[in-house]
């Protein structure tokens, strides 16, 4: 069976999104959970890759790092304020339902 997506939420993502994903029984880790507050973006992207977690972010620096060739397990990007919390949760649940962890490797999803 293909491995399901697991998420890693950047420190700027509202923790209510993690709560919503957990209610849907999706494996999610936040920067706070991991003890990575203040860790630079490059390191966070690498740590998420090592754990095979799609990083959820509002920070376009992750897009820049990906464009520079830094390997990642997937990026789910939403410009801050572009969508409500409910919309973001809904889209991430949908992504979880239709994509596998392998399919997300190196992929960027714009929410």
N, CA, C and O atoms as a DFTB+ gen file, in Angstrom:
444 C
 N C O
     1  1       0.844      -1.186       0.000
     2  2       0.000       0.000       0.000
     3  2       0.887       1.246       0.000
     4  3       1.851       1.313       0.763
     5  1       0.577       2.232      -0.843
     6  2       1.386       3.455      -0.899
     7  2       1.359       4.203       0.435
     8  3       0.359       4.206       1.153
     9  1       2.478       4.828       0.734
    10  2       2.577       5.576       1.984
    11  2       1.760       6.864       1.897
    12  3       1.814       7.582       0.898
    13  1       1.011       7.141       2.947
    14  2       0.185       8.341       3.012
    15  2       1.048       9.573       3.277
    16  3       2.144       9.479       3.827
    17  1       0.536      10.704       2.879
    18  2       1.193      11.982       3.152
    19  2       1.179      12.234       4.655
    20  3       0.198      11.966       5.348
    21  1       2.298      12.755       5.127
    22  2       2.384      13.274       6.493
    23  2       2.809      14.731       6.347
    24  3       3.628      15.065       5.491
    25  1       2.249      15.592       7.187
    26  2       2.514      17.022       7.054
    27  2       3.445      17.541       8.144
    28  3       3.505      17.008       9.252
    29  1       4.173      18.606       7.788
    30  2       4.999      19.367       8.715
    31  2       4.616      20.831       8.521
    32  3       4.790      21.374       7.430
    33  1       4.097      21.475       9.566
    34  2       3.651      22.867       9.459
    35  2       4.736      23.820       9.921
    36  3       5.243      23.724      11.039
    37  1       5.076      24.735       9.042
    38  2       6.041      25.789       9.332
    39  2       5.547      26.620      10.517
    40  3       4.348      26.654      10.793
    41  1       6.459      27.283      11.210
    42  2       6.099      28.008      12.429
    43  2       5.121      29.160      12.198
    44  3       4.479      29.613      13.146
    45  1       4.992      29.643      10.961
    46  2       4.074      30.749      10.694
    47  2       2.664      30.294      10.343
    48  3       1.778      31.121      10.129
    49  1       2.453      28.988      10.284
    50  2       1.133      28.445       9.961
    51  2       0.329      28.324      11.253
    52  3       0.820      27.812      12.259
    53  1      -0.904      28.800      11.211
    54  2      -1.774      28.791      12.385
    55  2      -1.921      27.373      12.936
    56  3      -2.229      26.453      12.178
    57  1      -1.706      27.175      14.246
    58  2      -1.835      25.843      14.852
    59  2      -3.234      25.241      14.716
    60  3      -3.395      24.030      14.862
    61  1      -4.240      26.061      14.440
    62  2      -5.586      25.532      14.228
    63  2      -5.633      24.624      13.006
    64  3      -6.479      23.733      12.929
    65  1      -4.739      24.839      12.056
    66  2      -4.676      23.972      10.885
    67  2      -4.206      22.577      11.302
    68  3      -4.740      21.571      10.834
    69  1      -3.210      22.523      12.177
    70  2      -2.745      21.224      12.691
    71  2      -3.882      20.514      13.420
    72  3      -4.072      19.309      13.254
    73  1      -4.631      21.254      14.220
    74  2      -5.750      20.659      14.962
    75  2      -6.799      20.096      14.005
    76  3      -7.320      19.003      14.228
    77  1      -7.106      20.830      12.953
    78  2      -8.078      20.363      11.969
    79  2      -7.619      19.110      11.253
    80  3      -8.415      18.203      11.007
    81  1      -6.335      19.053      10.917
    82  2      -5.793      17.865      10.257
    83  2      -5.790      16.666      11.206
    84  3      -6.066      15.538      10.800
    85  1      -5.478      16.924      12.453
    86  2      -5.490      15.830      13.439
    87  2      -6.904      15.293      13.650
    88  3      -7.091      14.093      13.848
    89  1      -7.893      16.178      13.607
    90  2      -9.289      15.719      13.716
    91  2      -9.644      14.794      12.560
    92  3     -10.489      13.910      12.701
    93  1      -8.998      15.000      11.422
    94  2      -9.212      14.146      10.258
    95  2      -8.285      12.913      10.295
    96  3      -8.203      12.148       9.334
    97  1      -7.600      12.752      11.425
    98  2      -6.701      11.607      11.649
    99  2      -5.532      11.568      10.681
   100  3      -5.115      10.502      10.227
   101  1      -5.005      12.760      10.371
   102  2      -3.835      12.892       9.503
   103  2      -2.619      13.174      10.380
   104  3      -2.688      13.980      11.307
   105  1      -1.517      12.513      10.085
   106  2      -0.271      12.676      10.823
   107  2       0.305      14.055      10.501
   108  3       0.634      14.349       9.351
   109  1       0.419      14.884      11.516
   110  2       0.942      16.242      11.328
   111  2       1.870      16.585      12.481
   112  3       1.613      16.241      13.635
   113  1       2.952      17.268      12.142
   114  2       3.905      17.760      13.137
   115  2       4.088      19.243      12.869
   116  3       4.162      19.668      11.716
   117  1       4.160      20.023      13.926
   118  2       4.403      21.455      13.776
   119  2       5.854      21.769      14.151
   120  3       6.539      20.968      14.787
   121  1       6.289      22.929      13.747
   122  2       7.626      23.387      14.125
   123  2       7.761      23.395      15.637
   124  3       8.805      23.028      16.177
   125  1       6.696      23.817      16.322
   126  2       6.716      23.840      17.778
   127  2       6.837      22.431      18.349
   128  3       7.617      22.206      19.274
   129  1       6.058      21.462      17.800
   130  2       6.130      20.068      18.256
   131  2       7.555      19.531      18.147
   132  3       8.041      18.830      19.034
   133  1       8.203      19.872      17.052
   134  2       9.531      19.337      16.758
   135  2      10.643      20.057      17.518
   136  3      11.781      19.588      17.550
   137  1      10.316      21.200      18.132
   138  2      11.332      21.983      18.828
   139  2      12.244      22.729      17.874
   140  3      13.402      22.994      18.197
   141  1      11.720      23.077      16.676
   142  2      12.524      23.727      15.649
   143  2      12.230      25.218      15.499
   144  3      12.577      25.809      14.476
   145  1      11.599      25.838      16.496
   146  2      11.326      27.273      16.404
   147  2      12.624      28.032      16.179
   148  3      13.610      27.811      16.883
   149  1      12.624      28.925      15.202
   150  2      13.798      29.743      14.926
   151  2      14.848      29.070      14.050
   152  3      15.852      29.693      13.704
   153  1      14.631      27.804      13.687
   154  2      15.577      27.101      12.820
   155  2      15.402      27.631      11.394
   156  3      14.275      27.868      10.957
   157  1      16.504      27.816      10.670
   158  2      16.430      28.399       9.331
   159  2      15.646      27.498       8.374
   160  3      15.524      26.291       8.588
   161  1      15.119      28.115       7.316
   162  2      14.238      27.425       6.370
   163  2      14.919      26.242       5.685
   164  3      14.303      25.189       5.514
   165  1      16.163      26.402       5.298
   166  2      16.892      25.320       4.615
   167  2      16.941      24.074       5.513
   168  3      16.694      22.959       5.053
   169  1      17.257      24.277       6.775
   170  2      17.343      23.153       7.717
   171  2      15.963      22.538       7.929
   172  3      15.830      21.316       7.987
   173  1      14.937      23.378       8.045
   174  2      13.587      22.844       8.242
   175  2      13.143      22.014       7.041
   176  3      12.530      20.960       7.213
   177  1      13.441      22.471       5.840
   178  2      13.069      21.721       4.643
   179  2      13.801      20.378       4.611
   180  3      13.226      19.360       4.227
   181  1      15.059      20.384       5.012
   182  2      15.846      19.148       5.065
   183  2      15.291      18.194       6.123
   184  3      15.174      16.994       5.873
   185  1      14.951      18.715       7.291
   186  2      14.396      17.872       8.352
   187  2      13.057      17.269       7.936
   188  3      12.784      16.101       8.211
   189  1      12.229      18.064       7.279
   190  2      10.943      17.552       6.798
   191  2      11.177      16.459       5.755
   192  3      10.450      15.467       5.727
   193  1      12.168      16.630       4.914
   194  2      12.496      15.609       3.897
   195  2      12.940      14.316       4.570
   196  3      12.518      13.230       4.171
   197  1      13.785      14.429       5.584
   198  2      14.273      13.234       6.273
   199  2      13.124      12.432       6.881
   200  3      13.181      11.203       6.937
   201  1      12.089      13.123       7.333
   202  2      10.931      12.455       7.926
   203  2       9.843      12.169       6.884
   204  3       8.772      11.664       7.222
   205  1      10.122      12.490       5.633
   206  2       9.174      12.331       4.518
   207  2       7.854      13.026       4.860
   208  3       6.788      12.409       4.861
   209  1       7.955      14.317       5.148
   210  2       6.789      15.140       5.474
   211  2       6.678      16.289       4.480
   212  3       7.668      16.948       4.163
   213  1       5.478      16.517       4.000
   214  2       5.190      17.653       3.129
   215  2       5.130      18.889       4.017
   216  3       4.376      18.925       4.989
   217  1       5.922      19.895       3.683
   218  2       5.931      21.112       4.496
   219  2       4.799      22.033       4.042
   220  3       4.635      22.292       2.850
   221  1       4.032      22.515       4.998
   222  2       2.934      23.448       4.748
   223  2       3.423      24.814       5.213
   224  3       3.856      24.976       6.354
   225  1       3.349      25.800       4.309
   226  2       3.959      27.089       4.624
   227  2       3.257      28.244       3.930
   228  3       2.560      28.068       2.930
   229  1       3.461      29.434       4.493
   230  2       3.066      30.691       3.861
   231  2       4.319      31.433       3.387
   232  3       4.218      32.513       2.804
   233  1       5.477      30.866       3.631
   234  2       6.773      31.510       3.415
   235  2       7.319      31.167       2.027
   236  3       7.647      30.013       1.752
   237  1       7.414      32.173       1.157
   238  2       7.891      31.896      -0.202
   239  2       9.385      31.585      -0.266
   240  3       9.886      31.212      -1.326
   241  1      10.106      31.731       0.850
   242  2      11.519      31.324       0.875
   243  2      11.666      29.827       0.580
   244  3      12.670      29.401       0.009
   245  1      10.656      29.026       0.974
   246  2      10.710      27.594       0.679
   247  2      10.615      27.349      -0.825
   248  3      11.221      26.411      -1.344
   249  1       9.858      28.189      -1.520
   250  2       9.755      28.075      -2.971
   251  2      11.090      28.404      -3.630
   252  3      11.492      27.767      -4.603
   253  1      11.762      29.397      -3.090
   254  2      13.076      29.789      -3.605
   255  2      14.072      28.652      -3.407
   256  3      14.826      28.318      -4.321
   257  1      14.075      28.056      -2.211
   258  2      14.989      26.942      -1.944
   259  2      14.717      25.768      -2.896
   260  3      15.651      25.136      -3.389
   261  1      13.448      25.485      -3.146
   262  2      13.092      24.408      -4.071
   263  2      13.577      24.737      -5.482
   264  3      14.068      23.860      -6.192
   265  1      13.439      25.999      -5.886
   266  2      13.871      26.395      -7.232
   267  2      15.391      26.322      -7.381
   268  3      15.909      26.227      -8.493
   269  1      16.101      26.367      -6.250
   270  2      17.562      26.249      -6.264
   271  2      18.009      24.787      -6.244
   272  3      19.205      24.496      -6.217
   273  1      17.045      23.878      -6.257
   274  2      17.376      22.466      -6.346
   275  2      17.454      21.727      -5.027
   276  3      17.845      20.560      -5.005
   277  1      17.093      22.373      -3.920
   278  2      17.110      21.676      -2.628
   279  2      16.014      20.608      -2.631
   280  3      14.843      20.917      -2.853
   281  1      16.390      19.374      -2.390
   282  2      15.425      18.277      -2.390
   283  2      14.448      18.435      -1.233
   284  3      14.806      18.897      -0.150
   285  1      13.208      18.040      -1.490
   286  2      12.182      18.129      -0.447
   287  2      11.136      17.054      -0.669
   288  3      11.021      16.490      -1.757
   289  1      10.377      16.782       0.378
   290  2       9.335      15.747       0.324
   291  2       8.009      16.315      -0.156
   292  3       6.994      15.618      -0.154
   293  1       8.016      17.559      -0.563
   294  2       6.813      18.227      -1.037
   295  2       6.587      19.513      -0.263
   296  3       6.924      19.622       0.916
   297  1       6.010      20.481      -0.954
   298  2       5.690      21.770      -0.338
   299  2       4.240      22.088      -0.679
   300  3       3.839      22.028      -1.841
   301  1       3.461      22.425       0.337
   302  2       2.096      22.922       0.141
   303  2       2.138      24.393       0.550
   304  3       2.263      24.719       1.730
   305  1       2.033      25.271      -0.439
   306  2       2.212      26.707      -0.214
   307  2       0.892      27.445      -0.379
   308  3       0.144      27.224      -1.331
   309  1       0.633      28.324       0.573
   310  2      -0.523      29.215       0.482
   311  2      -0.074      30.607       0.910
   312  3       0.422      30.801       2.019
   313  1      -0.254      31.561       0.019
   314  2       0.092      32.942       0.366
   315  2      -0.732      33.361       1.578
   316  3      -1.941      33.134       1.619
   317  1      -0.090      33.961       2.549
   318  2      -0.732      34.365       3.806
   319  2      -1.959      35.228       3.511
   320  3      -1.885      36.205       2.766
   321  1      -3.075      34.850       4.105
   322  2      -4.310      35.609       3.969
   323  2      -5.107      35.309       2.718
   324  3      -6.189      35.866       2.532
   325  1      -4.598      34.434       1.848
   326  2      -5.294      34.137       0.592
   327  2      -6.490      33.221       0.787
   328  3      -7.430      33.246      -0.007
   329  1      -6.458      32.410       1.840
   330  2      -7.537      31.453       2.103
   331  2      -7.843      31.428       3.594
   332  3      -6.994      31.756       4.423
   333  1      -9.057      31.037       3.917
   334  2      -9.440      30.896       5.332
   335  2      -8.804      29.624       5.891
   336  3      -8.337      28.767       5.141
   337  1      -8.793      29.516       7.219
   338  2      -8.263      28.309       7.857
   339  2      -9.027      27.072       7.385
   340  3      -8.431      26.039       7.081
   341  1     -10.352      27.193       7.331
   342  2     -11.188      26.077       6.887
   343  2     -10.860      25.646       5.473
   344  3     -10.814      24.451       5.180
   345  1     -10.631      26.613       4.593
   346  2     -10.276      26.278       3.205
   347  2      -8.937      25.552       3.140
   348  3      -8.787      24.576       2.406
   349  1      -7.969      26.035       3.910
   350  2      -6.645      25.398       3.907
   351  2      -6.753      23.960       4.407
   352  3      -6.197      23.043       3.803
   353  1      -7.464      23.771       5.501
   354  2      -7.644      22.416       6.038
   355  2      -8.319      21.530       5.003
   356  3      -7.873      20.409       4.761
   357  1      -9.381      22.019       4.397
   358  2     -10.113      21.241       3.397
   359  2      -9.202      20.832       2.241
   360  3      -9.235      19.679       1.813
   361  1      -8.400      21.746       1.737
   362  2      -7.507      21.458       0.611
   363  2      -6.435      20.444       1.018
   364  3      -6.111      19.539       0.249
   365  1      -5.887      20.594       2.229
   366  2      -4.862      19.656       2.685
   367  2      -5.436      18.258       2.893
   368  3      -4.767      17.266       2.603
   369  1      -6.659      18.171       3.388
   370  2      -7.314      16.865       3.530
   371  2      -7.527      16.251       2.147
   372  3      -7.282      15.062       1.945
   373  1      -7.979      17.060       1.207
   374  2      -8.181      16.574      -0.158
   375  2      -6.864      16.074      -0.761
   376  3      -6.825      15.010      -1.378
   377  1      -5.799      16.839      -0.582
   378  2      -4.491      16.431      -1.083
   379  2      -4.075      15.102      -0.454
   380  3      -3.557      14.221      -1.141
   381  1      -4.300      14.963       0.833
   382  2      -4.003      13.722       1.555
   383  2      -4.769      12.543       0.958
   384  3      -4.246      11.432       0.875
   385  1      -6.001      12.790       0.549
   386  2      -6.849      11.720       0.018
   387  2      -6.481      11.304      -1.409
   388  3      -6.755      10.169      -1.799
   389  1      -5.873      12.187      -2.192
   390  2      -5.629      11.881      -3.604
   391  2      -4.165      11.641      -3.968
   392  3      -3.883      11.106      -5.040
   393  1      -3.232      12.021      -3.104
   394  2      -1.813      11.891      -3.437
   395  2      -1.099      11.023      -2.400
   396  3      -1.501      10.958      -1.238
   397  1      -0.040      10.364      -2.844
   398  2       0.793       9.581      -1.933
   399  2       2.053      10.375      -1.591
   400  3       2.363      11.382      -2.228
   401  1       2.760       9.909      -0.588
   402  2       4.020      10.553      -0.213
   403  2       5.004      10.522      -1.383
   404  3       5.714      11.498      -1.621
   405  1       5.049       9.404      -2.113
   406  2       5.957       9.304      -3.267
   407  2       5.606      10.318      -4.347
   408  3       6.492      10.909      -4.965
   409  1       4.321      10.516      -4.569
   410  2       3.891      11.469      -5.592
   411  2       4.217      12.915      -5.216
   412  3       4.335      13.770      -6.094
   413  1       4.361      13.191      -3.935
   414  2       4.656      14.550      -3.481
   415  2       6.139      14.884      -3.487
   416  3       6.500      16.057      -3.394
   417  1       7.015      13.876      -3.595
   418  2       8.449      14.134      -3.573
   419  2       8.847      15.152      -4.635
   420  3       8.631      14.924      -5.825
   421  1       9.421      16.263      -4.217
   422  2       9.874      17.304      -5.130
   423  2       8.755      18.138      -5.740
   424  3       9.017      18.971      -6.608
   425  1       7.533      17.937      -5.313
   426  2       6.377      18.614      -5.900
   427  2       5.944      19.800      -5.027
   428  3       6.045      19.761      -3.801
   429  1       5.466      20.838      -5.687
   430  2       4.913      22.004      -4.981
   431  2       3.431      22.097      -5.325
   432  3       3.050      22.073      -6.496
   433  1       2.615      22.202      -4.310
   434  2       1.172      22.403      -4.482
   435  2       0.847      23.805      -3.994
   436  3       1.169      24.168      -2.863
   437  1       0.214      24.580      -4.843
   438  2      -0.220      25.929      -4.479
   439  2      -1.668      25.837      -4.043
   440  3      -2.544      25.470      -4.826
   441  1      -1.913      26.175      -2.780
   442  2      -3.260      26.047      -2.226
   443  2      -4.095      27.271      -2.529
   444  3      -5.260      27.337      -2.138
